[in-house]
């Protein structure tokens, strides 16, 4: 019984560590001119088309987009700048968040 409990503990510890390492990267894109829902839709559509994007949230009042990537995927500033520019806007600031 003692060995069984030890085995369960070790397996759960390894599983927890693996899930912590596979956390989804989060980025915040500060966009100039993001003021209306129609504008936001264009940026949303183009950003969601990127490989690895899990979800995003647009804050029009704050002028930023929070992008959550799938575990193991990343977003670099050059790609973010290109997607925002292709949507007709300017990327003011790019932040990798935790």
SULJOKA-V329985 format. One record per backbone hydrogen bond with DSSP energy under -1.0 kcal/mol. CO is the residue of the C=O (numbers start at 1). NH is the residue of the N-H. E is the energy in kcal/mol with one decimal. If there is no record, write none. Layout:
BEGIN
CO_NH_E + CO_NH_E
END
This chain:
BEGIN
1_5_-2.3 + 2_6_-2.1 + 3_7_-2.7 + 4_8_-2.4 + 5_9_-2.2 + 6_10_-2.6 + 7_11_-2.5 + 8_12_-2.4 + 9_13_-2.1 + 10_14_-2.2 + 11_15_-2.4 + 12_16_-2.3 + 13_17_-2.2 + 14_18_-2.3 + 15_19_-1.9 + 16_20_-2.0 + 17_21_-1.9 + 18_22_-1.3 + 25_69_-3.0 + 26_97_-3.3 + 27_67_-3.0 + 28_95_-2.4 + 29_65_-2.5 + 30_92_-2.9 + 30_93_-1.3 + 33_35_-1.5 + 36_40_-2.4 + 37_41_-2.1 + 38_42_-1.3 + 39_43_-1.5 + 40_44_-2.8 + 41_45_-2.8 + 42_46_-2.0 + 43_47_-2.5 + 44_48_-2.7 + 47_50_-1.6 + 50_53_-1.3 + 52_70_-3.2 + 55_68_-3.1 + 57_66_-3.0 + 59_63_-1.5 + 59_64_-1.8 + 63_31_-2.5 + 64_59_-3.0 + 65_29_-3.1 + 66_57_-2.3 + 67_27_-2.7 + 68_54_-2.7 + 68_55_-1.9 + 70_73_-2.4 + 76_80_-2.2 + 77_81_-2.8 + 78_82_-2.1 + 79_83_-2.5 + 80_84_-2.3 + 81_85_-2.3 + 82_86_-2.7 + 84_89_-2.2 + 85_88_-1.8 + 90_32_-2.7 + 93_30_-2.9 + 95_28_-2.8
END
